[in-house]
Amino acid sequence: MKQVGISYKQHKLDENYDCIVIGSGIGGLTVAALLSRHGNKKVLVLEKHSVAGGFTHVFHRSNYEWDVGVHYIGRTSDPTMEVRAAFDYLTHGELLWSKMPDVYDRIFIGNQVFDFPTGTESFRQQMCSYFPSETRAIDKYIRAVHSAQKLSSLYFAEKAIPSPIASCIGGLLRYGFLRYAKKTTSQAIAEYTSNPELAAVLTGQWGDYGLPPGQSSFGMHSIVAHHYFEGAGYPIGGASRMAESIASTIEKGGGCIAISAYVEEILVDQNKTAFGVKMKDGREIRAKTIISDAGAINTYHNLLPSGVTQSMPEKKLLGAIPPSFCHIGLYVGLKHLPEIANYGDSNLWIYPDSNHDLNFARSCENIDAPFPFLYISFPSSKDPSFLSRYPGRATIEVITLTSFKHFEKWKNLRWQHRGEEYEAFKNRLSKRLLEELERHVPAIKGNIDYWELSTPLSTKHFANYPTGEIYGLAHTPERFNARWLGARTPIKNLLLTGQDVAACGIAGALFGGVVAASNVLKKDMMAVVARGNH
Ligand SMILES: Cc1cc2nc3c(=O)[nH]c(=O)nc-3n(C[C@H](O)[C@H](O)[C@H](O)COP(=O)(O)OP(=O)(O)OC[C@H]3O[C@@H](n4cnc5c(N)ncnc54)[C@H](O)[C@@H]3O)c2cc1C
């Protein structure tokens, strides 16, 4: 793995840039690459962590490598698909993809198993074979998902076009998508079926957007469901290849990435215009444009001076959208076992029963209640280069969602110094997750070589999300109804990028970067990235 970026301390930084990007997640890297490649701008990306990439970074222990926030990405199998085309453009075609198996997600509800195969028609037929009396409902549901997804591009276009035009035609652009997005997923699905099993299967990927059906926006559900209808892919060489290959585009354009570079404050003058950043060591770096990938909550609450934000309506409105929930993740290293291939490399989503909302509420209330779901991923099997990079080894990740409140009491303690009680709590959770993993993937019994648990405090520490939130702002109907939330901010020359601009997920955060770049360059950058590597 190539190191991306140069340490802030060793970097001979200039005093002035065209643009400073705070944070090197996929949203930050995307806008930096677009401004470099298309806008000819001198860009500096400042990343607080010692590894660039945000949730696309990987980490290593005992000769294993795990990804953090990349398990599968839809619409990557074909260069004509918008996500693949965007990556081809951002990386000059350097990032290569491996296709996931035909069944990319396998949903377990109680004792029943439901496969999500590649292709909308295959998905339709599969669902109809499980629920033969619900054919009409399934058809209506698929049509609604397609329609909501199609309308979402108009909704997001409002955030990309110049604000005077958006003020005139924004209502028209928003209207269609909001008809779907203002409903919760449960409300929308109830219009098509009253069968709770079918509803539970159709929402079996709710962990991908972090809110159970009773709380999530059907707009978000549709974006994610559609994103995977045509299957999914994984970057060859692992998730870190994303930052590596986008960084080379930034560097080719004369830009650079500084790691271990903590931005403490965004500098704003009396005219409410951003003109630079102040680093943790007190140094000031200036730029014509500042773009924050650090999330809306960090930007409004922690990076902008409180004197500037205290009278801002946006800061108050932000309080109406909660942060998303957080995750715990078990990273497992083991001997490479051919038997694991029997699981087909599909992602496994394991639910105790069909009541997603109740199960989640119960475990948010009481951490000892059964896990609301387990998401089991086999990252080493998804990457055809893994075995040559790590001979004889394999990795598995187990993820579930929870509430920050279970971790709150340790939130001010330092990483690796949170004390015995915290370690015991983590051990208890790890044991439960390991037992569950061995129950569902018995072939691994006796072959586990290494495991480690990440908690919401790890997310807070490494990615700077104040409550360890997995997906930035929660994807509720209110979020999509918040017209003010997008790349533009009330501070001149300050923009947002990443998952709070468009939506969570690698593709969502990437398109947040495309929206931000469109605002800076006053050009439809979606049309540019859709061309792919040409
Ligand atoms: C466990 C997990 C699994 C996931 N699985 C998938 C998946 O399979 N498929 C998919 O499409 N999506 C997945 N996602 C979601 C996806 O990873 C995210 O939505 C996306 O990467 C967010 O990108 P971003 O650019 O908005 O932010 P981030 O990747 O969070 O980047 C923000 C960056 O800003 C930096 N930063 C913050 N504050 C400062 C500061 N003051 N100074 C300097 N730097 C700062 C942070 O360190 C971070 O690097 C997953 C996420 C998680 C956590």
The ligand as an SDF file (V2000), in Angstrom:
LIG
                    3D

 53 58  0  0  0  0  0  0  0  0999 V2000
  -18.5580    0.7120    8.9150 C   0  0  0  0  0  0  0  0  0  0  0  0
  -18.9790    1.3920    7.6500 C   0  0  0  0  0  0  0  0  0  0  0  0
  -19.3250    0.6280    6.5540 C   0  0  0  0  0  0  0  0  0  0  0  0
  -19.7000    1.2360    5.3600 C   0  0  0  0  0  0  0  0  0  0  0  0
  -19.9550    0.4510    4.2670 N   0  0  0  0  0  0  0  0  0  0  0  0
  -20.2230    1.0580    3.0750 C   0  0  0  0  0  0  0  0  0  0  0  0
  -20.3690    0.2750    1.8910 C   0  0  0  0  0  0  0  0  0  0  0  0
  -20.2360   -0.9380    1.9020 O   0  0  0  0  0  0  0  0  0  0  0  0
  -20.6760    0.9190    0.7400 N   0  0  0  0  0  0  0  0  0  0  0  0
  -20.8260    2.2780    0.6680 C   0  0  0  0  0  0  0  0  0  0  0  0
  -21.1100    2.8070   -0.4210 O   0  0  0  0  0  0  0  0  0  0  0  0
  -20.6790    3.0380    1.7860 N   0  0  0  0  0  0  0  0  0  0  0  0
  -20.3700    2.4710    2.9700 C   0  0  0  0  0  0  0  0  0  0  0  0
  -20.1980    3.2310    4.0920 N   0  0  0  0  0  0  0  0  0  0  0  0
  -20.4540    4.6790    4.0340 C   0  0  0  0  0  0  0  0  0  0  0  0
  -19.3300    5.4620    3.3870 C   0  0  0  0  0  0  0  0  0  0  0  0
  -18.0850    4.9580    3.8040 O   0  0  0  0  0  0  0  0  0  0  0  0
  -19.4600    6.9430    3.8000 C   0  0  0  0  0  0  0  0  0  0  0  0
  -20.7700    7.3870    3.5600 O   0  0  0  0  0  0  0  0  0  0  0  0
  -18.4970    7.8350    3.0140 C   0  0  0  0  0  0  0  0  0  0  0  0
  -17.2180    7.2790    2.9300 O   0  0  0  0  0  0  0  0  0  0  0  0
  -18.4280    9.2150    3.6780 C   0  0  0  0  0  0  0  0  0  0  0  0
  -17.5010   10.0170    2.9780 O   0  0  0  0  0  0  0  0  0  0  0  0
  -17.2700   11.5320    3.3720 P   0  0  0  0  0  0  0  0  0  0  0  0
  -16.2910   12.0830    2.4270 O   0  0  0  0  0  0  0  0  0  0  0  0
  -18.5750   12.2290    3.5010 O   0  0  0  0  0  0  0  0  0  0  0  0
  -16.6900   11.5240    4.8530 O   0  0  0  0  0  0  0  0  0  0  0  0
  -15.5350   10.7420    5.6030 P   0  0  0  0  0  0  0  0  0  0  0  0
  -15.0870    9.5450    4.8550 O   0  0  0  0  0  0  0  0  0  0  0  0
  -16.0150   10.5480    6.9840 O   0  0  0  0  0  0  0  0  0  0  0  0
  -14.3270   11.7880    5.6170 O   0  0  0  0  0  0  0  0  0  0  0  0
  -14.3020   12.9300    6.4260 C   0  0  0  0  0  0  0  0  0  0  0  0
  -12.8360   13.2220    6.7320 C   0  0  0  0  0  0  0  0  0  0  0  0
  -12.7190   14.4980    7.3730 O   0  0  0  0  0  0  0  0  0  0  0  0
  -11.6590   14.4050    8.3120 C   0  0  0  0  0  0  0  0  0  0  0  0
  -11.7840   15.4960    9.2710 N   0  0  0  0  0  0  0  0  0  0  0  0
  -12.8150   15.7170   10.1280 C   0  0  0  0  0  0  0  0  0  0  0  0
  -12.5700   16.8250   10.8750 N   0  0  0  0  0  0  0  0  0  0  0  0
  -11.3730   17.3150   10.4650 C   0  0  0  0  0  0  0  0  0  0  0  0
  -10.5750   18.4300   10.8630 C   0  0  0  0  0  0  0  0  0  0  0  0
  -10.9700   19.2600   11.8110 N   0  0  0  0  0  0  0  0  0  0  0  0
   -9.3710   18.6340   10.2410 N   0  0  0  0  0  0  0  0  0  0  0  0
   -8.9520   17.8050    9.2360 C   0  0  0  0  0  0  0  0  0  0  0  0
   -9.6700   16.7170    8.8480 N   0  0  0  0  0  0  0  0  0  0  0  0
  -10.8670   16.4820    9.4400 C   0  0  0  0  0  0  0  0  0  0  0  0
  -11.8770   13.0380    8.9380 C   0  0  0  0  0  0  0  0  0  0  0  0
  -10.7300   12.5740    9.6060 O   0  0  0  0  0  0  0  0  0  0  0  0
  -12.2380   12.1990    7.6960 C   0  0  0  0  0  0  0  0  0  0  0  0
  -11.0790   11.6570    7.1180 O   0  0  0  0  0  0  0  0  0  0  0  0
  -19.7860    2.6460    5.2860 C   0  0  0  0  0  0  0  0  0  0  0  0
  -19.4230    3.4310    6.3890 C   0  0  0  0  0  0  0  0  0  0  0  0
  -18.9940    2.8110    7.5570 C   0  0  0  0  0  0  0  0  0  0  0  0
  -18.5470    3.6620    8.7130 C   0  0  0  0  0  0  0  0  0  0  0  0
  1  2  1  0
  2  3  1  0
  2 52  2  0
  3  4  2  0
  4  5  1  0
  4 50  1  0
  5  6  2  0
  6  7  1  0
  6 13  1  0
  7  8  2  0
  7  9  1  0
  9 10  1  0
 10 11  2  0
 10 12  1  0
 12 13  2  0
 13 14  1  0
 14 15  1  0
 14 50  1  0
 15 16  1  0
 16 17  1  0
 16 18  1  0
 18 19  1  0
 18 20  1  0
 20 21  1  0
 20 22  1  0
 22 23  1  0
 23 24  1  0
 24 25  2  0
 24 26  1  0
 24 27  1  0
 27 28  1  0
 28 29  2  0
 28 30  1  0
 28 31  1  0
 31 32  1  0
 32 33  1  0
 33 34  1  0
 33 48  1  0
 34 35  1  0
 35 36  1  0
 35 46  1  0
 36 37  1  0
 36 45  1  0
 37 38  2  0
 38 39  1  0
 39 40  1  0
 39 45  2  0
 40 41  1  0
 40 42  2  0
 42 43  1  0
 43 44  2  0
 44 45  1  0
 46 47  1  0
 46 48  1  0
 48 49  1  0
 50 51  2  0
 51 52  1  0
 52 53  1  0
M  END
$$$$
